[in-house]
Amino acid sequence: MLIPLSLILTGIIIGLLVYFYPVSVMRLQVKFYEKINWRVEPISLQKEFDRTKHTGLYLVILCVFAGAYMWYFLK
Protein backbone atom coordinates (compact mmCIF):
# COMPACT_ATOMS: atom_id res chain seq x y z
CA MET A 1 0.00 0.00 0.00
CA LEU A 2 2.98 2.30 0.54
CA ILE A 3 4.18 2.28 -3.08
CA PRO A 4 0.78 3.18 -4.63
CA LEU A 5 0.32 5.89 -2.01
CA SER A 6 3.72 7.38 -2.83
CA LEU A 7 2.87 7.30 -6.56
CA ILE A 8 -0.40 9.11 -5.89
CA LEU A 9 1.31 11.77 -3.78
CA THR A 10 3.98 12.20 -6.45
CA GLY A 11 1.26 12.62 -9.10
CA ILE A 12 -0.53 15.23 -6.98
CA ILE A 13 2.70 17.17 -6.43
CA ILE A 14 3.60 17.07 -10.12
CA GLY A 15 0.05 18.09 -11.06
CA LEU A 16 0.19 21.06 -8.71
CA LEU A 17 3.56 22.11 -10.10
CA VAL A 18 2.21 21.89 -13.65
CA TYR A 19 -0.87 23.90 -12.64
CA PHE A 20 0.99 26.67 -10.81
CA TYR A 21 4.08 26.84 -13.07
CA PRO A 22 2.88 26.08 -16.61
CA VAL A 23 5.52 28.29 -18.27
CA SER A 24 8.32 26.28 -16.67
CA VAL A 25 6.72 23.04 -17.82
CA MET A 26 6.42 24.36 -21.37
CA ARG A 27 10.11 25.38 -21.30
CA LEU A 28 11.09 21.89 -20.12
CA GLN A 29 9.07 20.39 -22.94
CA VAL A 30 10.79 22.61 -25.54
CA LYS A 31 14.24 21.74 -24.13
CA PHE A 32 13.43 18.04 -24.25
CA TYR A 33 12.32 18.21 -27.87
CA GLU A 34 15.40 20.25 -28.82
CA LYS A 35 17.59 17.48 -27.41
CA ILE A 36 15.96 14.95 -29.74
CA ASN A 37 16.31 17.36 -32.66
CA TRP A 38 12.72 18.57 -32.87
CA ARG A 39 11.41 22.11 -32.74
CA VAL A 40 8.15 22.71 -30.94
CA GLU A 41 6.38 26.04 -31.23
CA PRO A 42 2.78 26.50 -30.16
CA ILE A 43 0.53 28.36 -32.57
CA SER A 44 -1.29 30.10 -29.72
CA LEU A 45 0.64 30.62 -26.49
CA GLN A 46 -2.52 31.41 -24.56
CA LYS A 47 -4.16 28.12 -25.59
CA GLU A 48 -0.99 26.20 -24.74
CA PHE A 49 -0.81 27.96 -21.37
CA ASP A 50 -4.45 27.12 -20.57
CA ARG A 51 -4.14 23.50 -21.71
CA THR A 52 -1.00 23.01 -19.64
CA LYS A 53 -2.79 24.31 -16.56
CA HIS A 54 -5.79 22.07 -17.28
CA THR A 55 -3.50 19.06 -17.65
CA GLY A 56 -2.05 19.72 -14.20
CA LEU A 57 -5.53 20.05 -12.74
CA TYR A 58 -6.69 16.82 -14.41
CA LEU A 59 -3.65 15.00 -13.03
CA VAL A 60 -4.43 16.17 -9.49
CA ILE A 61 -8.09 15.14 -9.82
CA LEU A 62 -7.15 11.74 -11.25
CA CYS A 63 -4.70 11.08 -8.42
CA VAL A 64 -7.21 12.15 -5.76
CA PHE A 65 -9.85 9.80 -7.21
CA ALA A 66 -7.30 6.98 -7.46
CA GLY A 67 -6.34 7.53 -3.83
CA ALA A 68 -10.00 7.58 -2.74
CA TYR A 69 -10.68 4.39 -4.68
CA MET A 70 -7.73 2.64 -3.07
CA TRP A 71 -8.65 3.91 0.37
CA TYR A 72 -12.28 2.78 0.25
CA PHE A 73 -12.25 -0.32 -1.95
CA LEU A 74 -8.85 -1.94 -1.58
CA LYS A 75 -8.49 -2.17 2.17
N, CA, C and O atoms as a GROMACS GRO file, in nm:
protein
  300
    1MET      N    1   0.082  -0.120   0.000
    1MET     CA    2   0.000   0.000   0.000
    1MET      C    3   0.086   0.126   0.000
    1MET      O    4   0.040   0.233  -0.040
    2LEU      N    5   0.210   0.113   0.044
    2LEU     CA    6   0.298   0.230   0.054
    2LEU      C    7   0.342   0.280  -0.084
    2LEU      O    8   0.349   0.400  -0.107
    3ILE      N    9   0.372   0.188  -0.175
    3ILE     CA   10   0.418   0.228  -0.308
    3ILE      C   11   0.307   0.298  -0.386
    3ILE      O   12   0.332   0.405  -0.443
    4PRO      N   13   0.184   0.244  -0.393
    4PRO     CA   14   0.078   0.318  -0.463
    4PRO      C   15   0.049   0.454  -0.400
    4PRO      O   16   0.022   0.551  -0.471
    5LEU      N   17   0.056   0.462  -0.268
    5LEU     CA   18   0.032   0.589  -0.201
    5LEU      C   19   0.140   0.691  -0.238
    5LEU      O   20   0.110   0.808  -0.260
    6SER      N   21   0.264   0.646  -0.245
    6SER     CA   22   0.372   0.738  -0.283
    6SER      C   23   0.358   0.781  -0.429
    6SER      O   24   0.390   0.895  -0.462
    7LEU      N   25   0.311   0.692  -0.516
    7LEU     CA   26   0.287   0.730  -0.656
    7LEU      C   27   0.175   0.833  -0.667
    7LEU      O   28   0.183   0.926  -0.746
    8ILE      N   29   0.070   0.816  -0.588
    8ILE     CA   30  -0.040   0.911  -0.589
    8ILE      C   31   0.005   1.047  -0.539
    8ILE      O   32  -0.028   1.149  -0.598
    9LEU      N   33   0.081   1.049  -0.430
    9LEU     CA   34   0.131   1.177  -0.378
    9LEU      C   35   0.226   1.244  -0.476
    9LEU      O   36   0.224   1.366  -0.492
   10THR      N   37   0.308   1.164  -0.543
   10THR     CA   38   0.398   1.220  -0.645
   10THR      C   39   0.317   1.280  -0.760
   10THR      O   40   0.350   1.387  -0.810
   11GLY      N   41   0.212   1.211  -0.803
   11GLY     CA   42   0.126   1.262  -0.910
   11GLY      C   43   0.057   1.391  -0.870
   11GLY      O   44   0.044   1.482  -0.952
   12ILE      N   45   0.012   1.400  -0.744
   12ILE     CA   46  -0.053   1.523  -0.698
   12ILE      C   47   0.047   1.638  -0.695
   12ILE      O   48   0.014   1.749  -0.736
   13ILE      N   49   0.168   1.612  -0.648
   13ILE     CA   50   0.270   1.717  -0.643
   13ILE      C   51   0.306   1.763  -0.784
   13ILE      O   52   0.315   1.884  -0.809
   14ILE      N   53   0.326   1.670  -0.874
   14ILE     CA   54   0.360   1.707  -1.012
   14ILE      C   55   0.243   1.783  -1.076
   14ILE      O   56   0.265   1.883  -1.145
   15GLY      N   57   0.122   1.739  -1.053
   15GLY     CA   58   0.005   1.809  -1.106
   15GLY      C   59  -0.006   1.952  -1.055
   15GLY      O   60  -0.039   2.043  -1.130
   16LEU      N   61   0.023   1.971  -0.927
   16LEU     CA   62   0.019   2.106  -0.871
   16LEU      C   63   0.130   2.193  -0.929
   16LEU      O   64   0.109   2.311  -0.956
   17LEU      N   65   0.248   2.135  -0.948
   17LEU     CA   66   0.356   2.211  -1.010
   17LEU      C   67   0.321   2.251  -1.152
   17LEU      O   68   0.348   2.363  -1.194
   18VAL      N   69   0.261   2.158  -1.227
   18VAL     CA   70   0.221   2.189  -1.365
   18VAL      C   71   0.113   2.298  -1.364
   18VAL      O   72   0.113   2.386  -1.450
   19TYR      N   73   0.021   2.292  -1.270
   19TYR     CA   74  -0.087   2.390  -1.264
   19TYR      C   75  -0.035   2.530  -1.228
   19TYR      O   76  -0.075   2.629  -1.288
   20PHE      N   77   0.054   2.536  -1.129
   20PHE     CA   78   0.099   2.667  -1.081
   20PHE      C   79   0.218   2.723  -1.159
   20PHE      O   80   0.242   2.844  -1.155
   21TYR      N   81   0.292   2.638  -1.230
   21TYR     CA   82   0.408   2.684  -1.306
   21TYR      C   83   0.404   2.631  -1.450
   21TYR      O   84   0.495   2.559  -1.492
   22PRO      N   85   0.300   2.664  -1.527
   22PRO     CA   86   0.288   2.608  -1.661
   22PRO      C   87   0.397   2.657  -1.757
   22PRO      O   88   0.435   2.584  -1.849
   23VAL      N   89   0.447   2.777  -1.738
   23VAL     CA   90   0.552   2.829  -1.827
   23VAL      C   91   0.679   2.746  -1.812
   23VAL      O   92   0.746   2.716  -1.911
   24SER      N   93   0.714   2.711  -1.689
   24SER     CA   94   0.832   2.628  -1.667
   24SER      C   95   0.817   2.491  -1.730
   24SER      O   96   0.912   2.437  -1.786
   25VAL      N   97   0.698   2.435  -1.722
   25VAL     CA   98   0.672   2.304  -1.782
   25VAL      C   99   0.684   2.312  -1.934
   25VAL      O  100   0.740   2.222  -1.997
   26MET      N  101   0.633   2.420  -1.992
   26MET     CA  102   0.642   2.436  -2.136
   26MET      C  103   0.788   2.453  -2.179
   26MET      O  104   0.828   2.403  -2.284
   27ARG      N  105   0.868   2.524  -2.099
   27ARG     CA  106   1.011   2.538  -2.130
   27ARG      C  107   1.083   2.404  -2.123
   27ARG      O  108   1.168   2.374  -2.207
   28LEU      N  109   1.049   2.323  -2.022
   28LEU     CA  110   1.110   2.189  -2.012
   28LEU      C  111   1.074   2.104  -2.133
   28LEU      O  112   1.158   2.031  -2.185
   29GLN      N  113   0.950   2.114  -2.178
   29GLN     CA  114   0.907   2.039  -2.294
   29GLN      C  115   0.985   2.081  -2.418
   29GLN      O  116   1.028   1.996  -2.496
   30VAL      N  117   1.005   2.211  -2.438
   30VAL     CA  118   1.079   2.261  -2.554
   30VAL      C  119   1.224   2.214  -2.547
   30VAL      O  120   1.281   2.174  -2.648
   31LYS      N  121   1.285   2.220  -2.427
   31LYS     CA  122   1.424   2.174  -2.413
   31LYS      C  123   1.437   2.025  -2.444
   31LYS      O  124   1.533   1.983  -2.508
   32PHE      N  125   1.340   1.947  -2.398
   32PHE     CA  126   1.343   1.804  -2.425
   32PHE      C  127   1.338   1.777  -2.575
   32PHE      O  128   1.415   1.697  -2.628
   33TYR      N  129   1.245   1.843  -2.643
   33TYR     CA  130   1.232   1.821  -2.787
   33TYR      C  131   1.352   1.873  -2.864
   33TYR      O  132   1.386   1.817  -2.969
   34GLU      N  133   1.418   1.977  -2.816
   34GLU     CA  134   1.539   2.025  -2.882
   34GLU      C  135   1.652   1.921  -2.871
   34GLU      O  136   1.732   1.906  -2.963
   35LYS      N  137   1.656   1.851  -2.758
   35LYS     CA  138   1.759   1.748  -2.741
   35LYS      C  139   1.741   1.631  -2.837
   35LYS      O  140   1.839   1.566  -2.874
   36ILE      N  141   1.618   1.604  -2.878
   36ILE     CA  142   1.596   1.495  -2.974
   36ILE      C  143   1.577   1.550  -3.114
   36ILE      O  144   1.520   1.484  -3.201
   37ASN      N  145   1.625   1.673  -3.135
   37ASN     CA  146   1.631   1.736  -3.266
   37ASN      C  147   1.494   1.766  -3.325
   37ASN      O  148   1.471   1.747  -3.445
   38TRP      N  149   1.403   1.813  -3.242
   38TRP     CA  150   1.272   1.857  -3.287
   38TRP      C  151   1.252   2.000  -3.239
   38TRP      O  152   1.304   2.039  -3.135
   39ARG      N  153   1.177   2.076  -3.315
   39ARG     CA  154   1.142   2.211  -3.274
   39ARG      C  155   0.991   2.215  -3.249
   39ARG      O  156   0.912   2.176  -3.335
   40VAL      N  157   0.954   2.263  -3.132
   40VAL     CA  158   0.814   2.271  -3.094
   40VAL      C  159   0.781   2.417  -3.069
   40VAL      O  160   0.843   2.483  -2.985
   41GLU      N  161   0.684   2.467  -3.142
   41GLU     CA  162   0.638   2.604  -3.122
   41GLU      C  163   0.486   2.604  -3.125
   41GLU      O  164   0.425   2.567  -3.225
   42PRO      N  165   0.424   2.646  -3.016
   42PRO     CA  166   0.278   2.650  -3.016
   42PRO      C  167   0.226   2.762  -3.108
   42PRO      O  168   0.288   2.868  -3.119
   43ILE      N  169   0.115   2.736  -3.171
   43ILE     CA  170   0.053   2.836  -3.257
   43ILE      C  171  -0.004   2.949  -3.172
   43ILE      O  172   0.012   3.066  -3.203
   44SER      N  173  -0.072   2.912  -3.063
   44SER     CA  174  -0.129   3.010  -2.972
   44SER      C  175  -0.072   2.985  -2.832
   44SER      O  176  -0.100   2.881  -2.771
   45LEU      N  177   0.007   3.078  -2.782
   45LEU     CA  178   0.064   3.062  -2.649
   45LEU      C  179  -0.043   3.060  -2.540
   45LEU      O  180  -0.030   2.986  -2.442
   46GLN      N  181  -0.147   3.138  -2.557
   46GLN     CA  182  -0.252   3.141  -2.456
   46GLN      C  183  -0.324   3.006  -2.447
   46GLN      O  184  -0.352   2.959  -2.337
   47LYS      N  185  -0.353   2.944  -2.561
   47LYS     CA  186  -0.416   2.812  -2.559
   47LYS      C  187  -0.324   2.708  -2.497
   47LYS      O  188  -0.368   2.624  -2.419
   48GLU      N  189  -0.196   2.713  -2.530
   48GLU     CA  190  -0.099   2.620  -2.474
   48GLU      C  191  -0.088   2.639  -2.323
   48GLU      O  192  -0.081   2.542  -2.248
   49PHE      N  193  -0.086   2.763  -2.279
   49PHE     CA  194  -0.080   2.796  -2.137
   49PHE      C  195  -0.202   2.739  -2.064
   49PHE      O  196  -0.188   2.675  -1.960
   50ASP      N  197  -0.322   2.762  -2.120
   50ASP     CA  198  -0.445   2.712  -2.057
   50ASP      C  199  -0.449   2.560  -2.056
   50ASP      O  200  -0.488   2.500  -1.955
   51ARG      N  201  -0.410   2.497  -2.164
   51ARG     CA  202  -0.414   2.350  -2.172
   51ARG      C  203  -0.313   2.288  -2.077
   51ARG      O  204  -0.339   2.182  -2.020
   52THR      N  205  -0.199   2.352  -2.059
   52THR     CA  206  -0.100   2.301  -1.964
   52THR      C  207  -0.154   2.308  -1.822
   52THR      O  208  -0.137   2.214  -1.744
   53LYS      N  209  -0.219   2.418  -1.789
   53LYS     CA  210  -0.279   2.431  -1.656
   53LYS      C  211  -0.390   2.327  -1.636
   53LYS      O  212  -0.400   2.267  -1.529
   54HIS      N  213  -0.472   2.306  -1.739
   54HIS     CA  214  -0.579   2.207  -1.728
   54HIS      C  215  -0.522   2.066  -1.712
   54HIS      O  216  -0.578   1.984  -1.638
   55THR      N  217  -0.412   2.038  -1.779
   55THR     CA  218  -0.350   1.906  -1.765
   55THR      C  219  -0.304   1.883  -1.622
   55THR      O  220  -0.323   1.774  -1.567
   56GLY      N  221  -0.245   1.984  -1.560
   56GLY     CA  222  -0.205   1.972  -1.420
   56GLY      C  223  -0.324   1.949  -1.330
   56GLY      O  224  -0.318   1.867  -1.238
   57LEU      N  225  -0.433   2.022  -1.355
   57LEU     CA  226  -0.553   2.005  -1.274
   57LEU      C  227  -0.612   1.866  -1.292
   57LEU      O  228  -0.655   1.803  -1.195
   58TYR      N  229  -0.616   1.817  -1.416
   58TYR     CA  230  -0.668   1.682  -1.441
   58TYR      C  231  -0.583   1.576  -1.372
   58TYR      O  232  -0.636   1.477  -1.323
   59LEU      N  233  -0.453   1.596  -1.370
   59LEU     CA  234  -0.365   1.500  -1.303
   59LEU      C  235  -0.393   1.496  -1.154
   59LEU      O  236  -0.396   1.388  -1.094
   60VAL      N  237  -0.412   1.612  -1.092
   60VAL     CA  238  -0.443   1.617  -0.949
   60VAL      C  239  -0.576   1.547  -0.922
   60VAL      O  240  -0.586   1.467  -0.829
   61ILE      N  241  -0.678   1.576  -1.002
   61ILE     CA  242  -0.809   1.514  -0.982
   61ILE      C  243  -0.801   1.363  -1.000
   61ILE      O  244  -0.859   1.289  -0.921
   62LEU      N  245  -0.730   1.317  -1.102
   62LEU     CA  246  -0.715   1.174  -1.125
   62LEU      C  247  -0.646   1.106  -1.007
   62LEU      O  248  -0.689   0.999  -0.963
   63CYS      N  249  -0.542   1.168  -0.955
   63CYS     CA  250  -0.471   1.108  -0.842
   63CYS      C  251  -0.555   1.108  -0.715
   63CYS      O  252  -0.548   1.013  -0.637
   64VAL      N  253  -0.634   1.212  -0.694
   64VAL     CA  254  -0.722   1.215  -0.576
   64VAL      C  255  -0.826   1.104  -0.587
   64VAL      O  256  -0.852   1.034  -0.488
   65PHE      N  257  -0.887   1.087  -0.704
   65PHE     CA  258  -0.985   0.980  -0.721
   65PHE      C  259  -0.921   0.842  -0.708
   65PHE      O  260  -0.981   0.751  -0.652
   66ALA      N  261  -0.800   0.827  -0.760
   66ALA     CA  262  -0.730   0.698  -0.746
   66ALA      C  263  -0.701   0.669  -0.600
   66ALA      O  264  -0.715   0.555  -0.555
   67GLY      N  265  -0.660   0.770  -0.526
   67GLY     CA  266  -0.634   0.753  -0.383
   67GLY      C  267  -0.762   0.719  -0.307
   67GLY      O  268  -0.760   0.633  -0.220
   68ALA      N  269  -0.871   0.787  -0.340
   68ALA     CA  270  -1.000   0.758  -0.274
   68ALA      C  271  -1.046   0.617  -0.305
   68ALA      O  272  -1.096   0.546  -0.217
   69TYR      N  273  -1.029   0.575  -0.430
   69TYR     CA  274  -1.068   0.438  -0.468
   69TYR      C  275  -0.986   0.336  -0.389
   69TYR      O  276  -1.041   0.240  -0.336
   70MET      N  277  -0.857   0.359  -0.382
   70MET     CA  278  -0.772   0.264  -0.307
   70MET      C  279  -0.807   0.264  -0.159
   70MET      O  280  -0.806   0.160  -0.094
   71TRP      N  281  -0.836   0.380  -0.106
   71TRP     CA  282  -0.865   0.391   0.037
   71TRP      C  283  -0.995   0.319   0.074
   71TRP      O  284  -1.002   0.251   0.176
   72TYR      N  285  -1.097   0.334  -0.010
   72TYR     CA  286  -1.228   0.278   0.025
   72TYR      C  287  -1.250   0.136  -0.023
   72TYR      O  288  -1.320   0.059   0.044
   73PHE      N  289  -1.193   0.098  -0.136
   73PHE     CA  290  -1.225  -0.032  -0.194
   73PHE      C  291  -1.114  -0.136  -0.186
   73PHE      O  292  -1.141  -0.254  -0.206
   74LEU      N  293  -0.995  -0.097  -0.159
   74LEU     CA  294  -0.885  -0.194  -0.158
   74LEU      C  295  -0.825  -0.214  -0.020
   74LEU      O  296  -0.707  -0.249  -0.009
   75LYS      N  297  -0.900  -0.194   0.082
   75LYS     CA  298  -0.849  -0.217   0.217
   75LYS      C  299  -0.838  -0.363   0.249
   75LYS      O  300  -0.796  -0.400   0.358
   0.00000   0.00000   0.00000
